[in-house]
Amino acid sequence: MPTVTRDEAFALLGAKDGPPATVQEAAVLIGVSVQSVYDWPDTLPARIADRVQAAVARRLLPAALIGHNEPARSRQAGAREEAPAKG
């Protein structure tokens, strides 16, 4: 498997033709804490690279193709998702 750098991961998780994902967006998309994303090394280990690639697949591929019942979510170029309010 090819290596994935931290910067490549943010670019992959960002909006198509838009800015890279933020740390918070990356954490939400791959299902980890913000702190764990801050702790990513420059070259991601295979287990984290796999999660990044899976998040990209969920966004781009039809849900039926990857075995999900939910429709694939896609972000428009430049769109940012708001973080849920804590309360």
Secondary structure as the mmCIF struct_conf table of DSSP 4:
data_model
#
loop_
_struct_conf.conf_type_id
_struct_conf.id
_struct_conf.beg_label_comp_id
_struct_conf.beg_label_asym_id
_struct_conf.beg_label_seq_id
_struct_conf.end_label_comp_id
_struct_conf.end_label_asym_id
_struct_conf.end_label_seq_id
STRN STRN1 THR A 5 THR A 5
HELX_RH_AL_P HELX_RH_AL_P1 ARG A 6 LEU A 13
BEND BEND1 GLY A 14 GLY A 14
TURN_TY1_P TURN_TY1_P1 LYS A 16 ASP A 17
BEND BEND2 GLY A 18 GLY A 18
HELX_LH_PP_P HELX_LH_PP_P1 PRO A 19 THR A 22
HELX_RH_AL_P HELX_RH_AL_P2 VAL A 23 ILE A 30
TURN_TY1_P TURN_TY1_P2 GLY A 31 GLY A 31
HELX_RH_AL_P HELX_RH_AL_P3 VAL A 34 TYR A 38
TURN_TY1_P TURN_TY1_P3 ASP A 39 ASP A 39
BEND BEND3 ASP A 42 ASP A 42
STRN STRN2 THR A 43 THR A 43
HELX_RH_AL_P HELX_RH_AL_P4 ALA A 46 LEU A 60
BEND BEND4 LEU A 61 LEU A 61
HELX_RH_3T_P HELX_RH_3T_P1 ALA A 63 ILE A 66
TURN_TY1_P TURN_TY1_P4 GLY A 67 GLY A 67
BEND BEND5 ASN A 69 GLU A 70
HELX_LH_PP_P HELX_LH_PP_P2 PRO A 71 ARG A 73
HELX_LH_PP_P HELX_LH_PP_P3 ARG A 75 GLN A 76
TURN_TY1_P TURN_TY1_P5 ALA A 77 GLY A 78
HELX_LH_PP_P HELX_LH_PP_P4 GLU A 81 LYS A 86
#
